[in-house]
Structures are given as structure tokens and as C-alpha cells.
Amino acid sequence: CHGSKGERPALGKSAIIKDWTSAQIEEALIGYKDGTYGAAMKAIMKPQVSGLSAAEIKALSKHISDM
């Protein structure tokens, strides 16, 4: 949804995440998981992260920020 390098707004609605730090991504993913983040994208992202552990979110955030 965000492009191969995070260069696009997902579905034309989200932020472009290519320059986000690992901490910013982790905060967003945790917020999507607990329902405190996301506005229009909350319903789409919550199922994507709901099964992830804290360690998996941290690893995923690092991977995305390193792209």
C-alpha cells in the first residue's frame, strides 16, 4: 500500500512513511494495534498488526525504516 520504499500514501489517505524513524513507525504500529492511532486508516491497519507481538512490531519497524 505504501510502495516498495514507503514513498506513497497508502490508498491516497495515509502519510508517506519513507523518512520515518523506526521509533515513529513502532509508535504508529502500536497505536494501530491498540486503537489509539490511525484516523481513516485505523480500520485497515488494525487487523494487519493485531497478531504481532511487541518484539515483532519492533523488528518490523526497524526493517521498514531501513528500506
CHARMM internal coordinates of N, CA and C (Angstrom, degrees):
IC EDIT
DIST 1 N 1 CA 1.4566
DIST 1 CA 1 C 1.5341
ANGL 1 N 1 CA 1 C 111.95
DIST 1 C 2 N 1.3018
ANGL 1 CA 1 C 2 N 117.35
DIHE 1 N 1 CA 1 C 2 N -33.88
DIST 2 N 2 CA 1.4676
ANGL 1 C 2 N 2 CA 121.57
DIHE 1 CA 1 C 2 N 2 CA -177.14
DIST 2 CA 2 C 1.5259
ANGL 2 N 2 CA 2 C 113.15
DIHE 1 C 2 N 2 CA 2 C -93.69
DIST 2 C 3 N 1.3271
ANGL 2 CA 2 C 3 N 117.76
DIHE 2 N 2 CA 2 C 3 N 0.69
DIST 3 N 3 CA 1.4625
ANGL 2 C 3 N 3 CA 121.07
DIHE 2 CA 2 C 3 N 3 CA -174.78
DIST 3 CA 3 C 1.5150
ANGL 3 N 3 CA 3 C 110.08
DIHE 2 C 3 N 3 CA 3 C 88.79
DIST 3 C 4 N 1.3026
ANGL 3 CA 3 C 4 N 116.08
DIHE 3 N 3 CA 3 C 4 N 165.90
DIST 4 N 4 CA 1.4674
ANGL 3 C 4 N 4 CA 119.97
DIHE 3 CA 3 C 4 N 4 CA -174.94
DIST 4 CA 4 C 1.5218
ANGL 4 N 4 CA 4 C 113.66
DIHE 3 C 4 N 4 CA 4 C -67.83
DIST 4 C 5 N 1.3116
ANGL 4 CA 4 C 5 N 117.78
DIHE 4 N 4 CA 4 C 5 N -20.46
DIST 5 N 5 CA 1.4691
ANGL 4 C 5 N 5 CA 121.94
DIHE 4 CA 4 C 5 N 5 CA 179.68
DIST 5 CA 5 C 1.5303
ANGL 5 N 5 CA 5 C 112.21
DIHE 4 C 5 N 5 CA 5 C -122.14
DIST 5 C 6 N 1.3405
ANGL 5 CA 5 C 6 N 117.16
DIHE 5 N 5 CA 5 C 6 N 15.17
DIST 6 N 6 CA 1.4591
ANGL 5 C 6 N 6 CA 120.62
DIHE 5 CA 5 C 6 N 6 CA -179.55
DIST 6 CA 6 C 1.5109
ANGL 6 N 6 CA 6 C 113.27
DIHE 5 C 6 N 6 CA 6 C 73.74
DIST 6 C 7 N 1.3289
ANGL 6 CA 6 C 7 N 116.49
DIHE 6 N 6 CA 6 C 7 N 22.22
DIST 7 N 7 CA 1.4627
ANGL 6 C 7 N 7 CA 122.01
DIHE 6 CA 6 C 7 N 7 CA -172.55
DIST 7 CA 7 C 1.5250
ANGL 7 N 7 CA 7 C 114.89
DIHE 6 C 7 N 7 CA 7 C -87.29
DIST 7 C 8 N 1.3330
ANGL 7 CA 7 C 8 N 117.77
DIHE 7 N 7 CA 7 C 8 N -3.70
DIST 8 N 8 CA 1.4625
ANGL 7 C 8 N 8 CA 120.43
DIHE 7 CA 7 C 8 N 8 CA -176.37
DIST 8 CA 8 C 1.5175
ANGL 8 N 8 CA 8 C 111.06
DIHE 7 C 8 N 8 CA 8 C -121.93
DIST 8 C 9 N 1.3417
ANGL 8 CA 8 C 9 N 116.31
DIHE 8 N 8 CA 8 C 9 N 150.55
DIST 9 N 9 CA 1.4636
ANGL 8 C 9 N 9 CA 118.58
DIHE 8 CA 8 C 9 N 9 CA 171.33
DIST 9 CA 9 C 1.5266
ANGL 9 N 9 CA 9 C 108.44
DIHE 8 C 9 N 9 CA 9 C -75.42
DIST 9 C 10 N 1.2996
ANGL 9 CA 9 C 10 N 117.92
DIHE 9 N 9 CA 9 C 10 N 124.28
DIST 10 N 10 CA 1.4663
ANGL 9 C 10 N 10 CA 121.97
DIHE 9 CA 9 C 10 N 10 CA -178.93
DIST 10 CA 10 C 1.5232
ANGL 10 N 10 CA 10 C 109.52
DIHE 9 C 10 N 10 CA 10 C -60.19
DIST 10 C 11 N 1.3271
ANGL 10 CA 10 C 11 N 115.44
DIHE 10 N 10 CA 10 C 11 N 127.60
DIST 11 N 11 CA 1.4562
ANGL 10 C 11 N 11 CA 123.08
DIHE 10 CA 10 C 11 N 11 CA -179.63
DIST 11 CA 11 C 1.5257
ANGL 11 N 11 CA 11 C 112.56
DIHE 10 C 11 N 11 CA 11 C 53.86
DIST 11 C 12 N 1.3307
ANGL 11 CA 11 C 12 N 116.08
DIHE 11 N 11 CA 11 C 12 N 22.83
DIST 12 N 12 CA 1.4597
ANGL 11 C 12 N 12 CA 121.15
DIHE 11 CA 11 C 12 N 12 CA 179.79
DIST 12 CA 12 C 1.5147
ANGL 12 N 12 CA 12 C 114.30
DIHE 11 C 12 N 12 CA 12 C 70.04
DIST 12 C 13 N 1.3280
ANGL 12 CA 12 C 13 N 117.71
DIHE 12 N 12 CA 12 C 13 N 12.63
DIST 13 N 13 CA 1.4665
ANGL 12 C 13 N 13 CA 121.44
DIHE 12 CA 12 C 13 N 13 CA -174.16
DIST 13 CA 13 C 1.5185
ANGL 13 N 13 CA 13 C 114.80
DIHE 12 C 13 N 13 CA 13 C -121.12
DIST 13 C 14 N 1.3107
ANGL 13 CA 13 C 14 N 117.94
DIHE 13 N 13 CA 13 C 14 N -26.64
DIST 14 N 14 CA 1.4655
ANGL 13 C 14 N 14 CA 119.81
DIHE 13 CA 13 C 14 N 14 CA -171.69
DIST 14 CA 14 C 1.5309
ANGL 14 N 14 CA 14 C 111.48
DIHE 13 C 14 N 14 CA 14 C -93.25
DIST 14 C 15 N 1.3050
ANGL 14 CA 14 C 15 N 114.34
DIHE 14 N 14 CA 14 C 15 N 176.99
DIST 15 N 15 CA 1.4611
ANGL 14 C 15 N 15 CA 120.91
DIHE 14 CA 14 C 15 N 15 CA 174.60
DIST 15 CA 15 C 1.5283
ANGL 15 N 15 CA 15 C 109.75
DIHE 14 C 15 N 15 CA 15 C -73.33
DIST 15 C 16 N 1.3078
ANGL 15 CA 15 C 16 N 115.68
DIHE 15 N 15 CA 15 C 16 N 154.37
DIST 16 N 16 CA 1.4657
ANGL 15 C 16 N 16 CA 121.76
DIHE 15 CA 15 C 16 N 16 CA 170.28
DIST 16 CA 16 C 1.5262
ANGL 16 N 16 CA 16 C 105.63
DIHE 15 C 16 N 16 CA 16 C -81.29
DIST 16 C 17 N 1.3260
ANGL 16 CA 16 C 17 N 117.32
DIHE 16 N 16 CA 16 C 17 N 125.16
DIST 17 N 17 CA 1.4663
ANGL 16 C 17 N 17 CA 120.71
DIHE 16 CA 16 C 17 N 17 CA -170.26
DIST 17 CA 17 C 1.5247
ANGL 17 N 17 CA 17 C 114.01
DIHE 16 C 17 N 17 CA 17 C -105.12
DIST 17 C 18 N 1.3273
ANGL 17 CA 17 C 18 N 118.32
DIHE 17 N 17 CA 17 C 18 N 4.75
DIST 18 N 18 CA 1.4703
ANGL 17 C 18 N 18 CA 120.32
DIHE 17 CA 17 C 18 N 18 CA -172.98
DIST 18 CA 18 C 1.5198
ANGL 18 N 18 CA 18 C 114.02
DIHE 17 C 18 N 18 CA 18 C -61.15
DIST 18 C 19 N 1.3033
ANGL 18 CA 18 C 19 N 119.40
DIHE 18 N 18 CA 18 C 19 N -27.03
DIST 19 N 19 CA 1.4538
ANGL 18 C 19 N 19 CA 121.54
DIHE 18 CA 18 C 19 N 19 CA -179.06
DIST 19 CA 19 C 1.5296
ANGL 19 N 19 CA 19 C 112.87
DIHE 18 C 19 N 19 CA 19 C -106.23
DIST 19 C 20 N 1.3066
ANGL 19 CA 19 C 20 N 116.82
DIHE 19 N 19 CA 19 C 20 N 9.88
DIST 20 N 20 CA 1.4607
ANGL 19 C 20 N 20 CA 119.93
DIHE 19 CA 19 C 20 N 20 CA 178.78
DIST 20 CA 20 C 1.5233
ANGL 20 N 20 CA 20 C 110.46
DIHE 19 C 20 N 20 CA 20 C -72.84
DIST 20 C 21 N 1.3208
ANGL 20 CA 20 C 21 N 115.41
DIHE 20 N 20 CA 20 C 21 N 146.15
DIST 21 N 21 CA 1.4584
ANGL 20 C 21 N 21 CA 120.50
DIHE 20 CA 20 C 21 N 21 CA 175.01
DIST 21 CA 21 C 1.5311
ANGL 21 N 21 CA 21 C 108.94
DIHE 20 C 21 N 21 CA 21 C -78.63
DIST 21 C 22 N 1.3053
ANGL 21 CA 21 C 22 N 114.87
DIHE 21 N 21 CA 21 C 22 N 165.47
DIST 22 N 22 CA 1.4569
ANGL 21 C 22 N 22 CA 120.83
DIHE 21 CA 21 C 22 N 22 CA 176.08
DIST 22 CA 22 C 1.5245
ANGL 22 N 22 CA 22 C 110.36
DIHE 21 C 22 N 22 CA 22 C -57.91
DIST 22 C 23 N 1.3216
ANGL 22 CA 22 C 23 N 117.07
DIHE 22 N 22 CA 22 C 23 N -40.51
DIST 23 N 23 CA 1.4647
ANGL 22 C 23 N 23 CA 121.19
DIHE 22 CA 22 C 23 N 23 CA -179.59
DIST 23 CA 23 C 1.5262
ANGL 23 N 23 CA 23 C 111.56
DIHE 22 C 23 N 23 CA 23 C -64.47
DIST 23 C 24 N 1.3197
ANGL 23 CA 23 C 24 N 117.70
DIHE 23 N 23 CA 23 C 24 N -39.97
DIST 24 N 24 CA 1.4691
ANGL 23 C 24 N 24 CA 121.00
DIHE 23 CA 23 C 24 N 24 CA 178.05
DIST 24 CA 24 C 1.5318
ANGL 24 N 24 CA 24 C 110.80
DIHE 23 C 24 N 24 CA 24 C -64.37
DIST 24 C 25 N 1.3098
ANGL 24 CA 24 C 25 N 115.89
DIHE 24 N 24 CA 24 C 25 N -43.34
DIST 25 N 25 CA 1.4634
ANGL 24 C 25 N 25 CA 120.31
DIHE 24 CA 24 C 25 N 25 CA 179.93
DIST 25 CA 25 C 1.5254
ANGL 25 N 25 CA 25 C 109.98
DIHE 24 C 25 N 25 CA 25 C -65.59
DIST 25 C 26 N 1.3149
ANGL 25 CA 25 C 26 N 116.07
DIHE 25 N 25 CA 25 C 26 N -44.69
DIST 26 N 26 CA 1.4665
ANGL 25 C 26 N 26 CA 120.08
DIHE 25 CA 25 C 26 N 26 CA 179.41
DIST 26 CA 26 C 1.5245
ANGL 26 N 26 CA 26 C 110.77
DIHE 25 C 26 N 26 CA 26 C -59.94
DIST 26 C 27 N 1.3204
ANGL 26 CA 26 C 27 N 117.40
DIHE 26 N 26 CA 26 C 27 N -44.56
DIST 27 N 27 CA 1.4608
ANGL 26 C 27 N 27 CA 121.63
DIHE 26 CA 26 C 27 N 27 CA 179.10
DIST 27 CA 27 C 1.5359
ANGL 27 N 27 CA 27 C 110.61
DIHE 26 C 27 N 27 CA 27 C -60.04
DIST 27 C 28 N 1.3234
ANGL 27 CA 27 C 28 N 116.46
DIHE 27 N 27 CA 27 C 28 N -43.98
DIST 28 N 28 CA 1.4669
ANGL 27 C 28 N 28 CA 120.42
DIHE 27 CA 27 C 28 N 28 CA 179.45
DIST 28 CA 28 C 1.5266
ANGL 28 N 28 CA 28 C 110.55
DIHE 27 C 28 N 28 CA 28 C -64.16
DIST 28 C 29 N 1.3234
ANGL 28 CA 28 C 29 N 117.73
DIHE 28 N 28 CA 28 C 29 N -45.46
DIST 29 N 29 CA 1.4591
ANGL 28 C 29 N 29 CA 120.63
DIHE 28 CA 28 C 29 N 29 CA -178.49
DIST 29 CA 29 C 1.5225
ANGL 29 N 29 CA 29 C 111.74
DIHE 28 C 29 N 29 CA 29 C -64.21
DIST 29 C 30 N 1.3158
ANGL 29 CA 29 C 30 N 117.08
DIHE 29 N 29 CA 29 C 30 N -40.37
DIST 30 N 30 CA 1.4639
ANGL 29 C 30 N 30 CA 120.54
DIHE 29 CA 29 C 30 N 30 CA 176.38
DIST 30 CA 30 C 1.5275
ANGL 30 N 30 CA 30 C 109.85
DIHE 29 C 30 N 30 CA 30 C -63.18
DIST 30 C 31 N 1.3305
ANGL 30 CA 30 C 31 N 116.04
DIHE 30 N 30 CA 30 C 31 N -42.04
DIST 31 N 31 CA 1.4603
ANGL 30 C 31 N 31 CA 120.43
DIHE 30 CA 30 C 31 N 31 CA 178.21
DIST 31 CA 31 C 1.5130
ANGL 31 N 31 CA 31 C 112.68
DIHE 30 C 31 N 31 CA 31 C -64.12
DIST 31 C 32 N 1.3250
ANGL 31 CA 31 C 32 N 116.85
DIHE 31 N 31 CA 31 C 32 N -40.19
DIST 32 N 32 CA 1.4668
ANGL 31 C 32 N 32 CA 119.36
DIHE 31 CA 31 C 32 N 32 CA 174.99
DIST 32 CA 32 C 1.5277
ANGL 32 N 32 CA 32 C 110.05
DIHE 31 C 32 N 32 CA 32 C -61.45
DIST 32 C 33 N 1.3093
ANGL 32 CA 32 C 33 N 116.48
DIHE 32 N 32 CA 32 C 33 N -42.20
DIST 33 N 33 CA 1.4682
ANGL 32 C 33 N 33 CA 120.80
DIHE 32 CA 32 C 33 N 33 CA -177.85
DIST 33 CA 33 C 1.5249
ANGL 33 N 33 CA 33 C 111.39
DIHE 32 C 33 N 33 CA 33 C -64.30
DIST 33 C 34 N 1.3359
ANGL 33 CA 33 C 34 N 117.06
DIHE 33 N 33 CA 33 C 34 N -43.63
DIST 34 N 34 CA 1.4737
ANGL 33 C 34 N 34 CA 118.76
DIHE 33 CA 33 C 34 N 34 CA -177.36
DIST 34 CA 34 C 1.5313
ANGL 34 N 34 CA 34 C 113.39
DIHE 33 C 34 N 34 CA 34 C -93.11
DIST 34 C 35 N 1.3449
ANGL 34 CA 34 C 35 N 116.79
DIHE 34 N 34 CA 34 C 35 N 0.87
DIST 35 N 35 CA 1.4599
ANGL 34 C 35 N 35 CA 120.90
DIHE 34 CA 34 C 35 N 35 CA 174.48
DIST 35 CA 35 C 1.5070
ANGL 35 N 35 CA 35 C 115.99
DIHE 34 C 35 N 35 CA 35 C 83.62
DIST 35 C 36 N 1.3445
ANGL 35 CA 35 C 36 N 117.75
DIHE 35 N 35 CA 35 C 36 N 12.05
DIST 36 N 36 CA 1.4638
ANGL 35 C 36 N 36 CA 120.55
DIHE 35 CA 35 C 36 N 36 CA -178.18
DIST 36 CA 36 C 1.5233
ANGL 36 N 36 CA 36 C 113.64
DIHE 35 C 36 N 36 CA 36 C -98.01
DIST 36 C 37 N 1.3248
ANGL 36 CA 36 C 37 N 117.60
DIHE 36 N 36 CA 36 C 37 N 1.19
DIST 37 N 37 CA 1.4574
ANGL 36 C 37 N 37 CA 121.52
DIHE 36 CA 36 C 37 N 37 CA -175.40
DIST 37 CA 37 C 1.5165
ANGL 37 N 37 CA 37 C 109.34
DIHE 36 C 37 N 37 CA 37 C -138.59
DIST 37 C 38 N 1.3047
ANGL 37 CA 37 C 38 N 116.60
DIHE 37 N 37 CA 37 C 38 N 148.25
DIST 38 N 38 CA 1.4441
ANGL 37 C 38 N 38 CA 117.84
DIHE 37 CA 37 C 38 N 38 CA 167.21
DIST 38 CA 38 C 1.4992
ANGL 38 N 38 CA 38 C 119.75
DIHE 37 C 38 N 38 CA 38 C 129.16
DIST 38 C 39 N 1.2976
ANGL 38 CA 38 C 39 N 120.21
DIHE 38 N 38 CA 38 C 39 N -22.52
DIST 39 N 39 CA 1.4637
ANGL 38 C 39 N 39 CA 121.93
DIHE 38 CA 38 C 39 N 39 CA -178.35
DIST 39 CA 39 C 1.5283
ANGL 39 N 39 CA 39 C 110.99
DIHE 38 C 39 N 39 CA 39 C 43.26
DIST 39 C 40 N 1.3261
ANGL 39 CA 39 C 40 N 117.81
DIHE 39 N 39 CA 39 C 40 N -119.72
DIST 40 N 40 CA 1.4660
ANGL 39 C 40 N 40 CA 122.52
DIHE 39 CA 39 C 40 N 40 CA -175.40
DIST 40 CA 40 C 1.5220
ANGL 40 N 40 CA 40 C 113.18
DIHE 39 C 40 N 40 CA 40 C -64.31
DIST 40 C 41 N 1.3103
ANGL 40 CA 40 C 41 N 118.55
DIHE 40 N 40 CA 40 C 41 N -25.03
DIST 41 N 41 CA 1.4611
ANGL 40 C 41 N 41 CA 121.54
DIHE 40 CA 40 C 41 N 41 CA -175.98
DIST 41 CA 41 C 1.5338
ANGL 41 N 41 CA 41 C 113.15
DIHE 40 C 41 N 41 CA 41 C -94.14
DIST 41 C 42 N 1.3219
ANGL 41 CA 41 C 42 N 117.05
DIHE 41 N 41 CA 41 C 42 N -3.63
DIST 42 N 42 CA 1.4645
ANGL 41 C 42 N 42 CA 120.89
DIHE 41 CA 41 C 42 N 42 CA -175.52
DIST 42 CA 42 C 1.5243
ANGL 42 N 42 CA 42 C 112.38
DIHE 41 C 42 N 42 CA 42 C -55.74
DIST 42 C 43 N 1.3171
ANGL 42 CA 42 C 43 N 117.62
DIHE 42 N 42 CA 42 C 43 N -46.62
DIST 43 N 43 CA 1.4617
ANGL 42 C 43 N 43 CA 121.10
DIHE 42 CA 42 C 43 N 43 CA -176.68
DIST 43 CA 43 C 1.5263
ANGL 43 N 43 CA 43 C 111.87
DIHE 42 C 43 N 43 CA 43 C -66.72
DIST 43 C 44 N 1.3130
ANGL 43 CA 43 C 44 N 117.22
DIHE 43 N 43 CA 43 C 44 N -28.40
DIST 44 N 44 CA 1.4661
ANGL 43 C 44 N 44 CA 120.80
DIHE 43 CA 43 C 44 N 44 CA 179.85
DIST 44 CA 44 C 1.5274
ANGL 44 N 44 CA 44 C 111.18
DIHE 43 C 44 N 44 CA 44 C -80.67
DIST 44 C 45 N 1.3199
ANGL 44 CA 44 C 45 N 116.95
DIHE 44 N 44 CA 44 C 45 N -40.40
DIST 45 N 45 CA 1.4624
ANGL 44 C 45 N 45 CA 120.70
DIHE 44 CA 44 C 45 N 45 CA -173.89
DIST 45 CA 45 C 1.5275
ANGL 45 N 45 CA 45 C 114.41
DIHE 44 C 45 N 45 CA 45 C -83.68
DIST 45 C 46 N 1.3067
ANGL 45 CA 45 C 46 N 118.80
DIHE 45 N 45 CA 45 C 46 N -30.98
DIST 46 N 46 CA 1.4666
ANGL 45 C 46 N 46 CA 120.21
DIHE 45 CA 45 C 46 N 46 CA -177.03
DIST 46 CA 46 C 1.5297
ANGL 46 N 46 CA 46 C 111.90
DIHE 45 C 46 N 46 CA 46 C -53.78
DIST 46 C 47 N 1.3377
ANGL 46 CA 46 C 47 N 119.67
DIHE 46 N 46 CA 46 C 47 N -48.23
DIST 47 N 47 CA 1.4648
ANGL 46 C 47 N 47 CA 118.26
DIHE 46 CA 46 C 47 N 47 CA 178.72
DIST 47 CA 47 C 1.5409
ANGL 47 N 47 CA 47 C 113.37
DIHE 46 C 47 N 47 CA 47 C -64.01
DIST 47 C 48 N 1.3181
ANGL 47 CA 47 C 48 N 117.19
DIHE 47 N 47 CA 47 C 48 N -26.16
DIST 48 N 48 CA 1.4575
ANGL 47 C 48 N 48 CA 120.68
DIHE 47 CA 47 C 48 N 48 CA -179.26
DIST 48 CA 48 C 1.5237
ANGL 48 N 48 CA 48 C 112.08
DIHE 47 C 48 N 48 CA 48 C -69.62
DIST 48 C 49 N 1.3319
ANGL 48 CA 48 C 49 N 117.10
DIHE 48 N 48 CA 48 C 49 N -30.11
DIST 49 N 49 CA 1.4675
ANGL 48 C 49 N 49 CA 120.62
DIHE 48 CA 48 C 49 N 49 CA -175.73
DIST 49 CA 49 C 1.5197
ANGL 49 N 49 CA 49 C 113.88
DIHE 48 C 49 N 49 CA 49 C -111.88
DIST 49 C 50 N 1.3140
ANGL 49 CA 49 C 50 N 118.04
DIHE 49 N 49 CA 49 C 50 N -7.53
DIST 50 N 50 CA 1.4660
ANGL 49 C 50 N 50 CA 120.58
DIHE 49 CA 49 C 50 N 50 CA -172.01
DIST 50 CA 50 C 1.5263
ANGL 50 N 50 CA 50 C 113.63
DIHE 49 C 50 N 50 CA 50 C -59.72
DIST 50 C 51 N 1.3211
ANGL 50 CA 50 C 51 N 118.10
DIHE 50 N 50 CA 50 C 51 N -30.04
DIST 51 N 51 CA 1.4577
ANGL 50 C 51 N 51 CA 120.62
DIHE 50 CA 50 C 51 N 51 CA -179.36
DIST 51 CA 51 C 1.5135
ANGL 51 N 51 CA 51 C 115.28
DIHE 50 C 51 N 51 CA 51 C -93.56
DIST 51 C 52 N 1.3297
ANGL 51 CA 51 C 52 N 117.16
DIHE 51 N 51 CA 51 C 52 N 2.15
DIST 52 N 52 CA 1.4652
ANGL 51 C 52 N 52 CA 120.39
DIHE 51 CA 51 C 52 N 52 CA -177.63
DIST 52 CA 52 C 1.5259
ANGL 52 N 52 CA 52 C 111.56
DIHE 51 C 52 N 52 CA 52 C -85.23
DIST 52 C 53 N 1.3126
ANGL 52 CA 52 C 53 N 116.17
DIHE 52 N 52 CA 52 C 53 N 140.33
DIST 53 N 53 CA 1.4691
ANGL 52 C 53 N 53 CA 121.41
DIHE 52 CA 52 C 53 N 53 CA 174.32
DIST 53 CA 53 C 1.5254
ANGL 53 N 53 CA 53 C 108.72
DIHE 52 C 53 N 53 CA 53 C -80.43
DIST 53 C 54 N 1.3139
ANGL 53 CA 53 C 54 N 116.21
DIHE 53 N 53 CA 53 C 54 N 169.50
DIST 54 N 54 CA 1.4630
ANGL 53 C 54 N 54 CA 120.89
DIHE 53 CA 53 C 54 N 54 CA 177.29
DIST 54 CA 54 C 1.5327
ANGL 54 N 54 CA 54 C 110.45
DIHE 53 C 54 N 54 CA 54 C -60.06
DIST 54 C 55 N 1.3251
ANGL 54 CA 54 C 55 N 116.99
DIHE 54 N 54 CA 54 C 55 N -40.39
DIST 55 N 55 CA 1.4701
ANGL 54 C 55 N 55 CA 120.79
DIHE 54 CA 54 C 55 N 55 CA 179.51
DIST 55 CA 55 C 1.5287
ANGL 55 N 55 CA 55 C 110.75
DIHE 54 C 55 N 55 CA 55 C -66.02
DIST 55 C 56 N 1.3256
ANGL 55 CA 55 C 56 N 116.84
DIHE 55 N 55 CA 55 C 56 N -38.94
DIST 56 N 56 CA 1.4675
ANGL 55 C 56 N 56 CA 119.71
DIHE 55 CA 55 C 56 N 56 CA 178.58
DIST 56 CA 56 C 1.5257
ANGL 56 N 56 CA 56 C 111.25
DIHE 55 C 56 N 56 CA 56 C -67.70
DIST 56 C 57 N 1.3260
ANGL 56 CA 56 C 57 N 117.11
DIHE 56 N 56 CA 56 C 57 N -38.92
DIST 57 N 57 CA 1.4681
ANGL 56 C 57 N 57 CA 120.45
DIHE 56 CA 56 C 57 N 57 CA 176.83
DIST 57 CA 57 C 1.5200
ANGL 57 N 57 CA 57 C 109.95
DIHE 56 C 57 N 57 CA 57 C -62.82
DIST 57 C 58 N 1.3116
ANGL 57 CA 57 C 58 N 117.50
DIHE 57 N 57 CA 57 C 58 N -43.37
DIST 58 N 58 CA 1.4599
ANGL 57 C 58 N 58 CA 121.46
DIHE 57 CA 57 C 58 N 58 CA 179.02
DIST 58 CA 58 C 1.5256
ANGL 58 N 58 CA 58 C 110.89
DIHE 57 C 58 N 58 CA 58 C -61.79
DIST 58 C 59 N 1.3169
ANGL 58 CA 58 C 59 N 116.88
DIHE 58 N 58 CA 58 C 59 N -45.57
DIST 59 N 59 CA 1.4767
ANGL 58 C 59 N 59 CA 121.12
DIHE 58 CA 58 C 59 N 59 CA 179.43
DIST 59 CA 59 C 1.5250
ANGL 59 N 59 CA 59 C 111.07
DIHE 58 C 59 N 59 CA 59 C -64.87
DIST 59 C 60 N 1.3125
ANGL 59 CA 59 C 60 N 117.25
DIHE 59 N 59 CA 59 C 60 N -42.38
DIST 60 N 60 CA 1.4606
ANGL 59 C 60 N 60 CA 121.22
DIHE 59 CA 59 C 60 N 60 CA 179.28
DIST 60 CA 60 C 1.5284
ANGL 60 N 60 CA 60 C 110.84
DIHE 59 C 60 N 60 CA 60 C -64.50
DIST 60 C 61 N 1.3141
ANGL 60 CA 60 C 61 N 116.81
DIHE 60 N 60 CA 60 C 61 N -41.44
DIST 61 N 61 CA 1.4601
ANGL 60 C 61 N 61 CA 121.47
DIHE 60 CA 60 C 61 N 61 CA 178.62
DIST 61 CA 61 C 1.5195
ANGL 61 N 61 CA 61 C 111.32
DIHE 60 C 61 N 61 CA 61 C -61.18
DIST 61 C 62 N 1.3164
ANGL 61 CA 61 C 62 N 116.33
DIHE 61 N 61 CA 61 C 62 N -42.10
DIST 62 N 62 CA 1.4681
ANGL 61 C 62 N 62 CA 121.28
DIHE 61 CA 61 C 62 N 62 CA 177.43
DIST 62 CA 62 C 1.5143
ANGL 62 N 62 CA 62 C 110.09
DIHE 61 C 62 N 62 CA 62 C -63.94
DIST 62 C 63 N 1.3191
ANGL 62 CA 62 C 63 N 116.93
DIHE 62 N 62 CA 62 C 63 N -45.64
DIST 63 N 63 CA 1.4654
ANGL 62 C 63 N 63 CA 121.10
DIHE 62 CA 62 C 63 N 63 CA -179.73
DIST 63 CA 63 C 1.5337
ANGL 63 N 63 CA 63 C 110.97
DIHE 62 C 63 N 63 CA 63 C -60.19
DIST 63 C 64 N 1.3028
ANGL 63 CA 63 C 64 N 117.25
DIHE 63 N 63 CA 63 C 64 N -46.81
DIST 64 N 64 CA 1.4692
ANGL 63 C 64 N 64 CA 120.74
DIHE 63 CA 63 C 64 N 64 CA -179.19
DIST 64 CA 64 C 1.5129
ANGL 64 N 64 CA 64 C 111.04
DIHE 63 C 64 N 64 CA 64 C -63.56
DIST 64 C 65 N 1.3224
ANGL 64 CA 64 C 65 N 117.55
DIHE 64 N 64 CA 64 C 65 N -43.49
DIST 65 N 65 CA 1.4732
ANGL 64 C 65 N 65 CA 119.95
DIHE 64 CA 64 C 65 N 65 CA -177.71
DIST 65 CA 65 C 1.5224
ANGL 65 N 65 CA 65 C 112.12
DIHE 64 C 65 N 65 CA 65 C -69.18
DIST 65 C 66 N 1.3191
ANGL 65 CA 65 C 66 N 117.79
DIHE 65 N 65 CA 65 C 66 N -22.29
DIST 66 N 66 CA 1.4781
ANGL 65 C 66 N 66 CA 121.97
DIHE 65 CA 65 C 66 N 66 CA 179.38
DIST 66 CA 66 C 1.5371
ANGL 66 N 66 CA 66 C 113.28
DIHE 65 C 66 N 66 CA 66 C -85.02
DIST 66 C 67 N 1.3213
ANGL 66 CA 66 C 67 N 116.78
DIHE 66 N 66 CA 66 C 67 N -6.61
DIST 67 N 67 CA 1.4712
ANGL 66 C 67 N 67 CA 120.19
DIHE 66 CA 66 C 67 N 67 CA -176.88
DIST 67 CA 67 C 1.5265
ANGL 67 N 67 CA 67 C 111.36
DIHE 66 C 67 N 67 CA 67 C -69.58
END
COOR INIT
IC SEED 1 N 1 CA 1 C
IC BUILD
